[in-house]
Amino acid sequence: MTSYRERLWPSAWMYGVIALVIPATLLVFSPIDLIVGGIVAIVLAAGSVVLLLTSAPEIVVGDGMLRAGRASIPVALTGEAIVARGDDARHEKGPGGDARAWLMLRGWVEPVVRIAVLDPDDPAPYWLLSTRRPEDFVAALRAERAAATT
């Protein structure tokens, strides 16, 4: 049973960035052939949108597991989860981070949650995940951990 699920869809401004592929491609191909440039521009823009949508990771808490993208860990092996926003989130993502940490960050999602890893055999001391609903995620993780330890 799933207690939390979130897909980290790209923000609207990312599609605007992808739209810039069209004039850039037309600029490159217009001296050669404008029709070919238009076709290539549309194919590149559509391919970029498809890639952006299919690569959107999902965070799932349920059945005693935490899944983030393709990675998973039993919730019993997770420790304290800390929410970071604003400057604290930037610090966690940058100078305050540990190079050994497992990261699933998306530039269009500002809040992060830092989850301690209690498994002594795991080389990552913690997971750092982007999430749009950090409080809901942490609450679901705590509830799942409590259910897994009873």
C-alpha positions in Angstrom: 0.0 0.0 0.0 1.3 3.4 -1.0 1.2 6.2 1.6 2.9 8.9 -0.5 3.5 9.3 -4.2 4.9 12.3 -6.1 6.1 12.7 -9.7 8.6 15.6 -10.1 7.1 17.0 -13.3 9.0 19.8 -14.9 7.9 23.4 -14.2 6.2 25.4 -16.9 9.2 27.5 -17.5 11.2 24.5 -18.7 8.9 24.2 -21.7 9.7 27.8 -22.5 13.3 26.9 -22.5 12.7 24.0 -24.8 10.8 26.3 -27.2 14.1 28.2 -27.7 15.4 25.1 -29.6 13.1 26.1 -32.5 14.6 29.5 -33.3 18.1 28.3 -32.6 17.7 25.4 -35.0 16.1 27.6 -37.6 19.1 30.0 -37.3 21.5 27.2 -37.9 19.6 25.6 -40.8 18.2 28.7 -42.6 21.3 29.2 -44.8 21.1 25.6 -45.9 17.3 25.0 -46.3 14.5 26.6 -44.3 12.1 23.6 -44.7 14.7 21.2 -43.5 15.4 23.6 -40.6 11.7 23.7 -39.7 11.4 20.0 -39.7 14.6 19.5 -37.6 13.4 22.2 -35.2 10.1 20.6 -34.6 11.6 17.1 -34.2 14.2 18.4 -31.7 11.6 20.4 -29.7 9.2 17.4 -29.6 12.0 15.0 -28.7 13.2 17.4 -25.9 9.6 17.5 -24.4 9.3 13.7 -24.6 12.7 13.3 -22.9 11.8 15.8 -20.2 8.5 14.1 -19.4 9.8 10.5 -19.5 12.7 11.3 -17.3 10.6 12.9 -14.5 11.4 10.7 -11.4 8.8 9.5 -8.9 9.1 9.4 -5.1 7.0 6.6 -3.5 6.7 5.6 0.2 4.9 2.4 0.8 5.1 -1.3 1.5 8.0 -0.7 3.9 10.1 0.9 1.1 11.2 4.4 0.0 11.7 4.6 -3.8 13.1 7.6 -5.4 13.6 7.3 -9.1 15.3 3.9 -9.7 16.8 3.7 -6.2 15.0 2.1 -3.2 15.8 1.5 0.5 13.8 -0.1 3.2 12.3 2.6 5.5 13.6 0.7 8.5 17.1 1.6 7.3 16.3 5.3 7.1 16.8 7.8 10.0 15.8 11.3 10.6 14.3 13.3 7.7 15.0 17.0 7.6 13.2 19.5 5.4 15.3 22.4 3.9 14.0 25.4 2.0 15.5 28.6 0.7 19.1 29.2 1.8 19.1 26.0 3.8 18.2 24.0 0.7 20.9 25.8 -1.4 23.4 25.0 1.4 22.4 21.3 1.4 22.7 21.1 -2.4 26.1 22.8 -2.4 28.7 23.6 0.2 27.0 21.7 3.0 26.6 18.5 1.0 28.6 15.3 1.4 30.1 14.0 -1.9 29.1 10.4 -0.8 25.4 11.3 -0.5 22.8 9.9 -2.9 21.1 12.7 -4.7 17.9 13.1 -6.7 17.7 16.8 -7.3 15.7 18.7 -9.9 16.6 22.4 -10.6 12.9 23.3 -10.9 12.0 22.0 -7.4 13.4 24.2 -4.6 12.7 22.3 -1.3 14.8 19.3 -0.4 14.5 16.6 2.2 17.7 15.0 3.7 17.1 11.5 4.9 19.8 9.7 7.0 20.8 6.2 6.0 21.3 3.8 8.9 22.6 0.9 6.9 26.3 0.4 7.8 27.0 -1.3 4.5 25.6 1.6 2.4 28.3 4.0 1.3 25.9 6.9 1.2 25.4 8.7 4.6 22.1 10.2 3.5 19.7 10.7 0.6 18.9 14.3 -0.6 15.7 14.5 -2.6 13.9 17.3 -4.2 10.2 17.4 -3.4 7.4 19.9 -3.8 5.6 18.6 -0.7 8.4 18.0 1.8 6.2 18.0 5.0 3.8 15.5 3.5 6.7 13.3 2.4 8.4 13.4 5.8 5.1 12.6 7.6 4.5 9.6 5.3 8.1 8.4 5.7 7.8 8.6 9.5 4.5 6.8 9.5 5.8 4.1 7.2 8.9 3.7 9.4 6.8 3.4 12.5 4.6 0.8 10.8 7.7 -1.2 9.6 9.3 -1.3 13.1 6.2 -2.6 14.9 
